[in-house]
Amino acid sequence: MVKPSVQTITSLLVVIAGVAILSTPARAQLATPEDVTRGFYSWYLHQLSRENVQPLKQKTTALKYLTPQLYANAPRLIRQMDADIFICAQDWDKGWEKNFSVSPPQIKNSSATETVILPSGDTDKIQINLTLIKTASGWRINKVACAN
């Protein structure tokens, strides 16, 4: 019987380690539901404040935060509601970009719920309820509902 050389064993260990590293999920997939929600609203509200009235045309960026199903259904939902489903309004306030808040997530298995609050005037606020699901790509926003 032929004994494997130290070099052969070392090479095999390097290959096994490389496979293990490549099969480990990317760090971005480990983001919490709150990280995803904050990231989405930071990006989305920034786009609106720059007068980009159609941020979802940036499909690659939008799909970092939204499920493909929500992304595909968003135009129809916006038409049905006659308002932006992500801000529950037809117009936006530039101050939202720096002043929105996100409730701590309520996580149950591979689903999470959160509420985004957009200040409106001195006492009013817009509340948007979100449902996120954990996908192979990480947490994604799957449903939005106006709470007001």
N, C-alpha and C positions, 0 to 999 in steps of 0.2 A: 504494500500500500504506500502511495506517495504522500508525504507530509506537505501541507501547504506552507509556502514560505511566509516569513513575517511581512514581506512586501505585499503578497497576495491578500493576507488577512487585513492589513492596513487599508489597502485599496477597497476591499469589500466593506469595511466599516465606514469609510468616507462616502461610498455610494449609499449605504443605508442611512447615514446621517443626512445626506443631501435629500433623499426621498422624504424623510421625516420632516425636514424643514419646509420643503415645498408643499407638503400636504397639510401643513398647519394653516388654519384660517388667517387671513390678513388681519392686522390690528384694527382696521376700519370696521370690520365685521363685529368687533367686540363693543362698539359704541352702544351706549344705553339708549332707550327710547327718548329720554330727555335730550341727549346729545343730538339725535336725529331731528327732533322737533325744533330745537334751538337753531341748529344749522339750517334747516329749511326756512324758517321764518326770518332769520338773519339775511339769508340770500334773497328770498322772495321780496321782503320789504325793502331791501336795498335796491333791487331792480325797479320796484315801483317808484321809489324816491328819485331814481334817475330818469323817470318818465318812460321807462320800458313797460308799456301796458300789457305786454304779452310775455312774461318771463318763461312760461312753459314752452315757448319755442326753443329754449335751450334744453333740449331733450336729455342730453347726457347728464347735465347737472341735475335736472328735475328727477331723473331716475335714481340718483344717489339717495333720494329722500322718499320718493313715492313708489308704491307698487305699480307694476305695468298696467294693472287693471284700473287703478284710480287715474293714472296718467291718461289712459285711453278714454275713460269716461268723463274726464274733467270738462272738455268743451261742451258736451251735451248737458251736463249738470249746471254749468254756468249759464247756458241758454235757458234752461228750465227755470232757474232761480232768478234770472235777469240780474245777476250780481256775481261778484267774484266769490267763489265758494270758500276760498282760503282766508278771506277777511270778512266775509258775510256783509259786504257792502258794495256799492257801485263806485264810490270814491274812497280814496285813502288819505291818511294823514301822514305827512313826512315825519312827524314826531314818533310814529310807531316803531320805526327802525331801531331807535335807541331805548324805547320804553315798553316794549311788550314783555309779558311774563308768561311762564310756563309752570303749571302745577306739577308736583312730584307725580311720577307715573304710578298707576295702579296696575301691577303686573300679575297676570294669571296665566300660567303655562307659557304659550308662545304668543300671547296677546297682551297688549297694554293700552290703557286709556289715559289721556291727559287733557287738560283744558288750557288753551292759549287765551290770554286776556290782552286786548288792545284798548288802551285808555281812549275815552271819547268825551272831551269836555272836562269840566271839573269833577263831576261825580259819576257820569255814565261810563260804561265800558261795554265792549263787544266781547262776547265769550264764544269760543269755537271749541267744540269737543272733537277730539281726535281719537281714532283707534289705530294702533300700530300692530303689525304682525311681524314675527321673526321669520325671515326668509333665509334661503341659503346664502344670500348676499348681506345679511344682517337685518336690523330693524328697519321697517319701511312704513310710512303713513299709508293706511289702506282705506280710511273713511274719515270724512269731515262732516260735521253737522253744526249748524248755527244754534246756539243755546238760547239766544234772545227771542 
